[in-house]
Amino acid sequence: MTVAAPPLAYRPATSADLDACAQIWRIAINDYLPRTGQPDMPDDVSGVRHLYDHLIATDPERFWVATTPDGQVVAFTAATLRDDVWFLSMLFVLPEFQRARVGQELLSRTMPAAGSSTAIAVGSDSAYPPSNGLYARLGMPGRTPIWAVVGRPQDGWRPPRFPDGTAIKPIAPDPEGNVDADLQDELDALDRETFGFARSSEHRYVRRDGRRGFAYREPSGGLLGYGYVATSGRIAPVAVRDASLLGPVVGHLLTAYEPPGASAVWVTGHSDGAMATLLDAGLRLEGYPLLFGWSRPFADFARCLPVSPGLL
């Protein structure tokens, strides 16, 4: 059923709303996945729920919900603002409230003002044209695919070699996910070169998530790159000084830890070094690609891999 003009209220989200938001995410995706021949999203939403904790902690003013008169949350949006890059992490509406401008109403409360110099960007599902059309109209047309690449290296595979003398150093955070200020300054500088903005909060998020980080250094000690791998096998984020290092870093992360199941990496259409390494190792593309869209270039995706389509 489509609702023509639901009497909804719009307000900033609270932590008490996050469980409902996670269920809306699952229900909304499962409403269209069967039409694409893909399996439903699983009932376990703990991963995306953990992401929402991070988003509401760092950007509470950009996390909004739509509610019915009796207080039911029926839609939500969440975004981040890092330096001069605004990224739409989530926008989901229950099926019966779609096509009634609910999403646009939510976005109007979180997006930068018209005429702002801030870059706006989004990750969306290529299998769902309505969202892609909306984002294109708002100035964020899809510009590069982002593929889910999954699996484990085949027996006997060897990762690409690093330049001679490259040192690999574990990143050792404190219990809060913080590291030495000098190292964080180096990571911030590399992130500004590659992602287009400093991402210290995202580093803390993945460290608290239990991901093991590594710093890759040249013989003189300069930072060549960094990368993280989770105990679950998820690889990301990654950033490197030179695009030729992306393959060796991803190869090292594939072999640095043996997960209980498959490794998984989100790889953009620009990340040639990562894609070549992963496919050579025997991993495979899974499902339809998602799309990254933006209003103006801000990142060098040949040199970096995002946390996920919902968090750069």
C-alpha positions as CSV (number, residue, x, y, z in Angstrom):
1,M,0.0,0.0,0.0
2,T,1.2,3.5,-0.8
3,V,0.4,6.3,1.5
4,A,-0.3,9.6,-0.3
5,A,0.2,12.1,2.5
6,P,1.1,10.4,5.8
7,P,0.7,12.7,8.9
8,L,4.3,12.3,9.9
9,A,6.5,14.2,12.3
10,Y,10.3,14.7,11.8
11,R,12.8,14.9,14.7
12,P,16.4,14.2,15.5
13,A,17.0,10.5,16.3
14,T,17.9,9.3,19.8
15,S,19.6,6.1,20.9
16,A,16.2,4.6,21.7
17,D,15.3,4.8,18.0
18,L,18.3,2.8,16.7
19,D,16.8,-0.7,17.0
20,A,13.7,0.4,15.0
21,C,16.0,2.0,12.4
22,A,17.9,-1.2,12.0
23,Q,14.7,-3.1,11.4
24,I,13.5,-0.5,8.9
25,W,16.8,-1.0,7.0
26,R,16.2,-4.7,6.8
27,I,12.5,-4.5,5.9
28,A,13.1,-1.8,3.2
29,I,15.9,-3.8,1.5
30,N,14.0,-7.1,1.7
31,D,11.0,-5.3,0.0
32,Y,12.9,-5.1,-3.3
33,L,15.7,-7.8,-3.1
34,P,13.4,-10.7,-4.2
35,R,12.6,-8.8,-7.5
36,T,16.4,-8.9,-8.3
37,G,16.7,-12.6,-7.6
38,Q,18.9,-12.0,-4.5
39,P,18.3,-13.6,-1.0
40,D,16.8,-11.7,1.8
41,M,18.9,-9.8,4.3
42,P,19.3,-12.0,7.5
43,D,17.5,-11.3,10.7
44,D,20.7,-10.4,12.5
45,V,21.1,-6.6,12.2
46,S,23.8,-6.3,14.9
47,G,26.4,-5.0,12.4
48,V,24.4,-2.2,11.0
49,R,23.1,-1.4,14.5
50,H,26.7,-1.0,15.6
51,L,27.2,1.5,12.8
52,Y,24.2,3.5,13.9
53,D,25.8,3.9,17.4
54,H,28.8,5.4,15.7
55,L,26.8,7.7,13.4
56,I,24.6,9.1,16.2
57,A,27.7,9.6,18.4
58,T,29.6,11.6,15.8
59,D,26.9,13.3,13.9
60,P,23.7,13.4,16.0
61,E,22.4,16.5,14.2
62,R,22.5,14.6,10.9
63,F,20.6,11.5,12.1
64,W,16.8,12.1,11.8
65,V,13.7,10.0,12.0
66,A,10.1,10.3,10.7
67,T,7.4,9.1,13.1
68,T,3.6,8.5,13.0
69,P,1.3,10.4,15.5
70,D,1.6,7.4,17.9
71,G,5.4,7.6,17.8
72,Q,6.2,4.7,15.5
73,V,9.5,5.3,13.6
74,V,8.8,4.6,9.9
75,A,11.8,6.2,8.2
76,F,15.2,7.5,9.0
77,T,18.3,9.1,7.5
78,A,21.9,9.4,8.8
79,A,24.9,11.3,7.3
80,T,28.4,12.3,8.2
81,L,30.2,15.6,7.8
82,R,34.0,15.4,7.7
83,D,35.8,18.6,6.7
84,D,34.0,19.7,3.6
85,V,32.6,16.3,2.6
86,W,29.0,15.4,3.5
87,F,28.2,11.7,3.0
88,L,24.8,10.2,3.1
89,S,25.2,7.0,5.1
90,M,21.6,5.8,5.3
91,L,18.1,6.7,4.0
92,F,15.4,4.1,4.4
93,V,11.6,4.2,4.5
94,L,9.1,1.5,5.3
95,P,7.5,0.3,2.1
96,E,4.0,1.5,2.9
97,F,5.3,5.1,3.4
98,Q,7.5,5.2,0.2
99,R,6.7,7.4,-2.8
100,A,5.3,10.1,-0.5
101,R,8.4,12.4,-0.3
102,V,9.3,11.1,3.2
103,G,12.9,10.6,2.1
104,Q,13.2,14.0,0.6
105,E,11.7,15.6,3.8
106,L,14.3,13.8,5.9
107,L,17.1,14.8,3.5
108,S,16.1,18.5,3.6
109,R,16.9,18.5,7.3
110,T,20.3,17.0,7.0
111,M,21.9,18.1,3.7
112,P,24.1,21.2,3.4
113,A,22.3,24.4,2.3
114,A,21.9,25.1,-1.3
115,G,24.9,26.9,-2.7
116,S,27.3,25.4,-0.2
117,S,30.8,24.5,-1.4
118,T,30.6,21.2,0.6
119,A,30.9,18.1,-1.5
120,I,27.9,15.8,-1.2
121,A,28.2,12.0,-1.7
122,V,26.2,8.8,-1.3
123,G,26.5,5.0,-1.7
124,S,23.3,3.4,-3.2
125,D,22.2,0.1,-4.6
126,S,22.4,-0.2,-8.4
127,A,19.5,-2.6,-8.3
128,Y,17.1,0.0,-6.9
129,P,16.6,2.8,-9.6
130,P,14.3,5.0,-7.5
131,S,17.0,5.8,-5.0
132,N,19.6,6.4,-7.8
133,G,17.2,8.8,-9.5
134,L,16.6,10.7,-6.4
135,Y,20.2,11.1,-5.6
136,A,21.0,12.1,-9.2
137,R,18.4,14.9,-9.0
138,L,19.9,16.1,-5.7
139,G,23.3,16.4,-7.4
140,M,24.9,13.0,-6.6
141,P,24.7,10.8,-9.7
142,G,26.3,7.4,-9.6
143,R,29.8,7.7,-10.8
144,T,31.6,4.4,-9.9
145,P,30.5,0.9,-8.9
146,I,31.5,-0.5,-5.5
147,W,31.7,-4.3,-5.6
148,A,31.5,-6.8,-2.7
149,V,34.4,-9.2,-3.2
150,V,34.4,-12.3,-1.0
151,G,36.3,-15.6,-0.5
152,R,39.7,-16.8,0.7
153,P,43.0,-17.1,-1.2
154,Q,43.5,-20.3,-3.1
155,D,46.2,-22.7,-1.9
156,G,49.7,-21.6,-2.9
157,W,48.7,-18.0,-3.7
158,R,51.3,-15.4,-2.8
159,P,50.4,-11.7,-2.3
160,P,52.2,-9.0,-4.4
161,R,55.5,-8.0,-3.0
162,F,56.1,-4.7,-1.3
163,P,59.1,-2.5,-2.3
164,D,62.3,-3.6,-0.7
165,G,62.7,-2.4,2.8
166,T,59.0,-1.8,3.5
167,A,58.3,-2.3,7.3
168,I,54.9,-3.5,8.5
169,K,54.1,-2.3,12.0
170,P,50.9,-3.3,13.9
171,I,48.8,-0.3,15.1
172,A,48.3,-0.7,18.8
173,P,45.4,1.4,20.1
174,D,44.3,2.0,23.7
175,P,41.0,0.6,24.9
176,E,39.1,3.6,23.5
177,G,40.6,3.1,20.0
178,N,43.1,6.0,20.3
179,V,46.7,5.9,19.2
180,D,49.8,8.1,19.6
181,A,49.1,11.7,18.5
182,D,52.0,11.6,16.0
183,L,50.7,8.5,14.3
184,Q,47.2,9.9,14.2
185,D,48.6,13.0,12.5
186,E,50.2,10.8,9.9
187,L,47.0,8.9,9.3
188,D,45.0,12.2,9.1
189,A,47.5,13.6,6.5
190,L,47.2,10.4,4.3
191,D,43.4,10.4,4.6
192,R,43.3,14.0,3.4
193,E,45.3,13.0,0.3
194,T,43.2,9.9,-0.5
195,F,39.7,10.2,1.0
196,G,39.7,14.0,0.9
197,F,39.2,14.6,4.6
198,A,40.6,13.5,8.0
199,R,38.8,10.4,9.4
200,S,40.1,10.1,13.0
201,S,36.6,9.1,14.3
202,E,36.4,6.3,11.7
203,H,39.8,5.0,12.7
204,R,38.6,4.9,16.4
205,Y,35.3,3.2,15.2
206,V,37.1,0.3,13.4
207,R,39.7,-0.1,16.2
208,R,36.9,-0.4,18.8
209,D,35.2,-2.8,16.4
210,G,38.2,-5.1,17.0
211,R,39.9,-4.6,13.6
212,R,43.6,-5.1,13.6
213,G,45.5,-2.2,12.0
214,F,48.8,-2.1,10.3
215,A,51.1,0.8,9.2
216,Y,53.3,0.3,6.2
217,R,56.5,2.3,6.3
218,E,59.4,3.0,3.9
219,P,63.0,2.4,5.1
220,S,63.3,6.0,6.2
221,G,60.2,5.6,8.4
222,G,57.7,7.6,6.3
223,L,54.2,6.3,6.2
224,L,53.4,4.5,2.9
225,G,49.9,3.4,3.9
226,Y,47.7,1.7,6.4
227,G,45.0,-1.0,6.5
228,Y,42.7,-2.8,8.8
229,V,41.3,-6.4,8.9
230,A,38.5,-7.6,11.3
231,T,38.4,-11.0,13.0
232,S,35.4,-11.7,10.8
233,G,37.5,-11.3,7.7
234,R,36.3,-7.8,6.7
235,I,39.1,-5.8,5.2
236,A,38.9,-2.0,5.4
237,P,39.6,0.9,5.5
238,V,42.8,1.1,3.5
239,A,44.8,4.1,2.2
240,V,48.2,4.2,0.4
241,R,50.6,6.9,-0.8
242,D,50.9,5.4,-4.2
243,A,48.3,3.4,-6.1
244,S,50.9,0.6,-6.8
245,L,50.8,-0.2,-3.1
246,L,47.1,-1.0,-2.9
247,G,47.5,-4.5,-4.1
248,P,50.4,-5.5,-1.8
249,V,48.5,-4.0,1.2
250,V,45.3,-5.8,0.4
251,G,47.3,-9.0,-0.2
252,H,49.0,-8.7,3.2
253,L,45.7,-8.1,5.0
254,L,44.2,-11.2,3.3
255,T,47.0,-13.3,4.8
256,A,47.6,-11.5,8.1
257,Y,44.7,-13.2,9.8
258,E,42.8,-16.4,9.2
259,P,39.0,-15.6,9.7
260,P,36.5,-18.3,10.6
261,G,34.8,-17.8,7.2
262,A,35.3,-15.8,4.0
263,S,37.2,-12.5,3.7
264,A,35.1,-9.6,2.4
265,V,36.2,-6.3,0.8
266,W,34.3,-3.4,-0.8
267,V,36.2,-2.4,-3.9
268,T,35.4,0.6,-6.1
269,G,35.7,0.7,-9.9
270,H,38.8,2.9,-9.5
271,S,40.6,0.5,-7.2
272,D,42.5,-1.5,-9.9
273,G,45.3,-2.7,-7.6
274,A,42.9,-4.1,-5.0
275,M,40.6,-5.8,-7.5
276,A,43.4,-7.4,-9.5
277,T,45.0,-8.8,-6.3
278,L,41.7,-10.2,-4.9
279,L,40.7,-11.9,-8.1
280,D,44.1,-13.3,-8.6
281,A,43.9,-14.8,-5.1
282,G,40.7,-16.5,-6.1
283,L,38.0,-14.3,-4.5
284,R,34.8,-13.6,-6.4
285,L,32.4,-10.8,-7.0
286,E,29.1,-11.2,-5.1
287,G,25.7,-9.7,-6.0
288,Y,25.0,-6.5,-7.8
289,P,27.4,-3.6,-7.4
290,L,26.5,-0.6,-5.4
291,L,27.2,2.9,-6.7
292,F,29.1,5.8,-5.2
293,G,27.8,9.2,-6.4
294,W,29.0,12.7,-5.7
295,S,28.6,16.3,-6.6
296,R,32.3,16.9,-7.2
297,P,35.4,14.8,-7.0
298,F,36.9,14.6,-3.5
299,A,38.6,11.2,-3.1
300,D,41.3,9.2,-5.0
301,F,39.7,5.8,-5.0
302,A,42.7,4.3,-6.8
303,R,44.5,4.7,-3.5
304,C,41.9,3.9,-0.8
305,L,39.1,1.5,0.2
306,P,36.2,2.7,2.3
307,V,34.9,1.1,5.5
308,S,31.6,0.2,3.7
309,P,29.1,1.8,1.3
310,G,27.5,3.3,4.4
311,L,30.7,4.8,5.9
312,L,33.6,6.3,4.0
